[in-house]
C-alpha cells in the first residue's frame, strides 16, 4: 500500500491534480462560509511562482506551496483531499515544507490563515506556529490583499510563523 504521507517535489504531471485538490479542499469551507466566491489557483501558476511546490502520496493526496518572497519563506497554500483528512498528510506536508525552507536557508516560515477555523490556526499552532503581533512590510501587504479579496468577511485572519528547525 502506498504511503499517503510520503512527500516529494511536484512534477509537471501533478499540476492538474494540484488544482483539483485545492478545489476539493476549498469545499470544506462551504458549511462555515456558505457558497464560495473564489476559485482554485492553477497548479501551473504554483509551479512557476518563486518558491517550491511539494506533493504527498501516490496518487497525489495533497500539496504544500511555499513562496519565497523578499527573503521570507511563506506557506501560501496547504490542501489535502477531504476524503483523506485526519491521516497525517497535512502534517507531513507542513513538516516537509519547514524542512525544505530550512534547507534553503530560512530560519522561519510564515503563513496567513483563519484564526478560528479548527483546521487552520489551531492546526498550525499544534505544529509550532504562533500568531505574529508585529508584521513586516510583506505580511502587512498580504493582509491588505486579503481584505481587498474579502477573505476577512468570513472571520479573523492572522499571520503565523514557526521556526524551520525543530
PyMOL commands that set and color helices and strands:
alter all, ss='L'
color gray80, all
select helices_A, chain A and resi 12-33+43-48+82-84+89-103+118-126+137-149+151-154
alter helices_A, ss='H'
color red, helices_A
select strands_A, chain A and resi 7-9+51-56+62-69+72-80+108-114+130-131+157-163
alter strands_A, ss='S'
color yellow, strands_A
deselect
rebuild
show_as cartoon
